[in-house]
């Protein structure tokens, strides 16, 4: 099946985030070679085909806040998935200083497509 190539690039980048870490929509856009396209990252995560595994739950707003309203079904699901991976979620927010992913140069050169 053929998917939007920009979305595929975003999904691959999101899947490079290791267990126990998170990133922001804007950083994923930057890492995927799409600076300024944070909204596209969010949109692409809403269009992940059911047959693909994309770790959408590891992507947050730049301030560490979940994008879903507190107490909503998706916020609870995202919180649960992150907590299973050892990421602390308090009051619908993750401490980015503690859990933000900072890929090394080798990861960036090998793992990302531009």
C-alpha positions as CSV (number, residue, x, y, z in Angstrom):
1,X,0.0,0.0,0.0
2,X,1.2,3.5,-0.8
3,X,1.4,6.1,2.0
4,X,2.2,9.8,2.0
5,X,6.0,9.8,1.8
6,X,6.3,12.7,4.3
7,X,4.1,10.9,6.8
8,X,6.3,7.8,6.3
9,X,9.3,9.9,7.2
10,X,7.6,11.2,10.3
11,X,6.5,7.7,11.4
12,X,10.0,6.4,11.0
13,X,11.4,9.2,13.0
14,X,8.8,8.7,15.8
15,X,9.7,5.0,15.9
16,X,13.3,6.0,16.5
17,X,12.4,7.4,20.0
18,X,13.6,4.8,22.5
19,X,11.5,3.3,25.2
20,X,11.4,5.6,28.2
21,X,11.8,8.8,26.3
22,X,9.6,11.4,24.6
23,X,9.9,14.1,22.0
24,X,7.9,17.0,20.9
25,X,6.0,17.5,17.6
26,X,8.4,20.3,16.6
27,X,11.5,18.3,17.3
28,X,10.2,15.3,15.4
29,X,9.5,17.7,12.5
30,X,13.1,18.9,12.7
31,X,14.6,15.4,12.9
32,X,12.5,14.3,10.0
33,X,13.8,17.2,7.9
34,X,10.6,19.1,8.0
35,X,11.3,22.2,10.1
36,X,8.3,24.2,11.1
37,X,5.9,21.4,10.3
38,X,4.9,20.4,13.9
39,X,1.3,20.4,12.9
40,X,2.0,18.0,10.1
41,X,3.6,15.6,12.6
42,X,0.4,15.7,14.7
43,X,-1.8,15.2,11.6
44,X,0.3,12.3,10.4
45,X,0.0,10.5,13.7
46,X,-3.8,10.7,13.3
47,X,-3.5,8.9,10.0
48,X,-1.3,5.9,11.0
49,X,-2.8,2.9,9.2
50,X,-3.9,0.1,11.6
51,X,-1.4,-2.3,10.1
52,X,1.5,-0.1,11.1
53,X,3.0,0.1,14.6
54,X,4.0,3.8,15.3
55,X,4.8,4.8,18.9
56,X,2.6,7.9,18.8
57,X,2.4,8.1,22.5
58,X,6.0,9.2,22.8
59,X,5.2,12.6,21.1
60,X,4.1,15.5,23.2
61,X,3.8,19.3,23.1
62,X,7.1,21.2,23.5
63,X,6.2,21.9,27.2
64,X,5.7,18.2,27.9
65,X,1.9,18.4,28.0
66,X,-0.2,15.7,26.4
67,X,-2.1,17.0,23.4
68,X,-5.3,15.4,24.6
69,X,-7.6,16.9,27.2
70,X,-7.0,15.7,30.8
71,X,-9.1,12.7,31.6
72,X,-10.1,12.0,28.0
73,X,-9.9,8.4,26.7
74,X,-6.8,9.2,24.5
75,X,-5.0,11.0,27.4
76,X,-5.6,8.1,29.7
77,X,-4.3,5.7,27.0
78,X,-1.2,7.8,26.3
79,X,-0.5,8.2,30.0
80,X,-0.8,4.4,30.6
81,X,1.5,3.6,27.7
82,X,4.1,6.1,28.8
83,X,4.0,4.9,32.4
84,X,4.4,1.3,31.3
85,X,7.7,2.5,29.7
86,X,8.8,4.3,32.9
87,X,7.9,7.8,31.9
88,X,6.3,9.7,34.7
89,X,3.1,11.6,33.7
90,X,1.9,14.0,36.4
91,X,-1.1,16.2,35.8
92,X,-1.2,15.4,32.0
93,X,2.4,16.5,31.6
94,X,5.9,14.9,31.4
95,X,9.0,16.6,32.6
96,X,10.9,17.2,29.4
97,X,14.2,17.9,31.1
98,X,14.1,14.4,32.5
99,X,12.6,12.3,29.7
100,X,13.3,14.2,26.4
101,X,15.1,12.2,23.8
102,X,18.3,13.7,22.4
103,X,19.5,11.4,19.6
104,X,23.2,11.1,19.0
105,X,24.8,12.0,15.7
106,X,25.1,8.3,14.6
107,X,21.3,7.8,15.2
108,X,20.6,11.0,13.3
109,X,22.8,10.0,10.3
110,X,21.7,6.4,10.1
111,X,18.1,6.5,11.3
112,X,16.6,9.4,9.6
113,X,15.7,10.1,6.0
114,X,15.9,13.6,4.5
